[in-house]
Amino acid sequence: DIDTWADEFPAILSDIDGLLTENRIFKQRNVDIAIVSEDEILKYGFSGVMVRGSGLAWDLRRAQPYECYDEFDFQVPVGKNGDCYDRYLCRMEEMRQSVSIIKQAIAKLRVEKGDVLARGKLTPPKRAEMKTSMEALIHHFKLYTEGFHVPAGEVYAAVEAPKGEFGVYLVSDGSNKPYRAKIRAPGFPHLQAMDHISKGHQLADVAAIIGTLDVVFGEIDR
């Protein structure tokens, strides 16, 4: 289960750290490669590790806490040089911080169930409950066939995803279907800067650059 994984993963992460962090070849391939400045961060709309690797401690979980992140104790790792190597170091430390958050969350869930599960009308009923309760069965079918109505208006909500800021802009006309929806995935702003931050580097450096941009090509059409 997730608790067992959280106990075992730090040892695996330590092995990766020992293999790569002070490896001479690895450092030669990443240090001073694709340096990103604060001005470039603002110009291209970077987020996530692309921001923190350059020394800015911007993390939506800390800057604009949502859900229960304000209840967790965690650090926001930052780099100094804004290059591929610093972004690697940030991600390594972020994995350690993530394990800490997971363990804190598990400890809280052992005391009481989370707020999302407590809001009954927004989550599906348990399958066992549907076998004995007609109301639960109706709730299940209405949730999956109709959804729920929200007041007319517009909202932008963003979370700190592993690759950066993942946001959704929604416009509602009061029905159960969005009038307009726009997804802001972190990959597109990062990929559009590929040509700029790759200038002056070798073709062989492209693999390291794309790796620290952490682009998923399925999201860049957003």
C-alpha positions in Angstrom: 0.0 0.0 0.0 1.0 3.7 -0.1 2.3 3.6 3.4 4.7 0.8 2.7 5.8 2.5 -0.5 6.5 5.7 1.4 8.7 3.7 3.8 10.7 2.0 1.0 11.0 4.8 -1.6 13.6 7.0 0.3 16.1 4.1 0.0 15.6 3.9 -3.7 15.9 7.7 -4.0 19.2 7.5 -2.0 20.6 5.0 -4.5 19.7 7.3 -7.4 21.2 10.3 -5.5 24.5 8.3 -5.0 24.6 7.3 -8.6 24.0 10.7 -10.3 24.4 13.7 -8.1 28.2 13.8 -7.8 28.8 11.8 -11.0 31.4 13.7 -13.0 29.9 12.8 -16.4 26.3 13.6 -15.3 27.4 17.0 -14.0 29.3 17.8 -17.1 26.2 17.2 -19.2 23.9 19.3 -16.9 25.8 22.1 -15.2 25.5 25.5 -17.0 23.1 23.9 -19.6 19.9 25.9 -20.5 20.2 28.6 -17.8 16.9 30.3 -17.2 16.9 33.9 -15.7 14.1 35.6 -13.8 13.3 37.8 -16.7 12.8 34.7 -18.9 10.6 33.1 -16.3 8.2 36.1 -16.5 8.5 36.4 -20.3 7.6 32.8 -21.1 5.2 32.1 -18.2 7.3 29.3 -16.6 6.1 27.5 -13.5 7.1 24.7 -11.3 10.7 23.6 -11.2 11.5 25.9 -14.1 10.9 28.7 -11.6 12.3 27.2 -8.5 15.5 26.0 -10.2 16.4 29.7 -10.7 16.0 30.6 -7.0 12.4 31.7 -6.8 10.5 29.8 -4.1 7.1 29.9 -5.9 4.9 26.9 -5.1 1.1 27.3 -5.2 0.8 24.8 -2.3 2.6 27.4 -0.2 1.9 30.7 -1.9 -1.8 30.1 -2.5 -2.7 27.0 -0.3 -5.6 24.9 -1.5 -7.3 21.8 -0.1 -5.3 20.9 3.1 -1.7 21.9 2.1 -1.7 24.6 4.8 -1.9 21.8 7.3 1.3 20.1 6.1 4.9 20.9 7.1 7.1 20.9 4.0 9.9 22.9 2.4 10.1 24.5 -1.1 13.5 23.6 -2.5 15.1 26.2 -4.8 18.3 26.3 -7.0 20.8 29.0 -7.5 21.9 28.9 -11.1 18.8 28.0 -13.1 20.5 25.3 -15.1 19.6 21.7 -15.8 21.6 20.5 -12.9 19.8 22.8 -10.4 16.5 21.7 -11.7 17.6 18.1 -11.2 18.6 18.8 -7.6 15.2 20.5 -7.0 13.3 17.5 -8.3 15.3 15.2 -6.1 14.5 17.2 -3.0 10.9 17.6 -4.0 10.5 13.8 -4.0 11.8 13.7 -0.4 9.3 16.5 0.5 6.5 14.6 -1.3 7.2 11.5 0.8 7.0 13.6 3.9 3.6 15.1 2.8 2.3 11.6 2.1 3.2 10.3 5.5 1.6 13.3 7.2 -1.5 12.8 5.1 -1.7 9.1 6.0 -1.4 10.0 9.7 -4.3 12.5 9.4 -6.5 9.9 7.5 -6.0 7.4 10.3 -7.7 9.9 12.6 -10.6 11.0 10.4 -11.6 10.7 6.8 -10.7 13.6 4.5 -13.0 16.5 3.7 -13.6 15.4 0.1 -15.1 12.1 1.2 -17.2 13.9 3.8 -18.9 16.0 1.1 -21.3 13.3 0.2 -23.0 14.8 -2.8 -19.7 15.5 -4.7 -18.4 11.9 -4.4 -19.9 8.6 -5.5 -21.5 6.5 -2.8 -19.8 3.3 -1.8 -20.8 0.2 -3.8 -21.9 -1.7 -0.7 -24.2 1.2 0.2 -25.8 1.1 -3.3 -26.9 -2.5 -2.6 -29.0 -1.5 0.3 -30.0 2.1 -0.2 -32.2 3.4 -3.1 -31.1 7.0 -2.3 -27.5 5.9 -2.8 -28.3 4.2 -6.1 -30.1 7.3 -7.4 -27.2 9.5 -6.3 -24.8 7.3 -8.2 -26.7 7.4 -11.5 -27.5 11.2 -11.2 -23.8 11.9 -10.5 -22.5 9.9 -13.5 -25.3 10.8 -16.0 -26.1 14.4 -15.1 -23.3 15.7 -12.8 -24.2 18.6 -10.7 -25.3 22.2 -11.3 -23.1 25.1 -10.3 -24.0 28.8 -10.1 -23.5 31.0 -13.2 -20.1 32.7 -13.2 -16.5 32.2 -14.0 -13.5 30.9 -12.1 -9.8 30.0 -12.6 -8.4 27.4 -10.3 -4.8 26.1 -10.4 -2.8 23.5 -8.6 0.9 22.8 -8.2 1.2 19.8 -10.5 4.5 17.8 -10.7 5.4 19.7 -13.9 4.2 23.1 -12.9 1.0 25.2 -12.7 -2.0 23.2 -14.0 -5.0 25.5 -14.2 -8.6 25.3 -15.4 -10.7 28.3 -16.4 -14.4 27.6 -16.4 -17.4 29.7 -17.3 -20.8 28.4 -16.1 -24.2 29.4 -17.3 -25.9 27.8 -14.3 -26.4 24.4 -16.0 -24.7 21.1 -15.4 -22.4 21.6 -18.4 -19.6 24.2 -18.7 -20.3 27.1 -21.1 -16.6 27.4 -21.7 -13.5 25.6 -20.5 -9.8 26.3 -21.0 -7.1 24.1 -19.6 -3.7 25.7 -18.8 -1.2 22.8 -18.8 2.4 23.7 -17.8 4.1 21.9 -20.7 3.3 24.4 -23.5 4.9 27.5 -22.0 8.0 25.4 -21.3 8.2 23.9 -24.7 7.7 27.2 -26.5 11.0 28.4 -25.0 13.0 25.4 -26.2 14.5 27.3 -29.1 15.6 30.2 -26.9 17.2 28.3 -24.0 18.9 25.8 -26.4 20.9 28.5 -28.3 24.6 28.0 -28.0 24.4 24.4 -26.9 25.2 21.2 -28.7 22.6 18.9 -30.2 23.5 16.3 -27.6 22.4 18.7 -24.9 18.8 18.7 -26.2 18.0 15.5 -24.4 19.0 17.0 -21.0 17.1 20.2 -21.8 13.9 18.4 -22.7 14.4 16.2 -19.6 14.5 19.1 -17.2 11.7 20.9 -19.0 9.8 17.7 -18.2 7.5 18.1 -21.2 4.7 15.6 -21.9 3.8 16.1 -25.6 0.2 15.1 -25.0 -0.5 18.2 -23.0 1.1 20.9 -25.2 -2.0 21.3 -27.5 -3.9 22.8 -24.6 
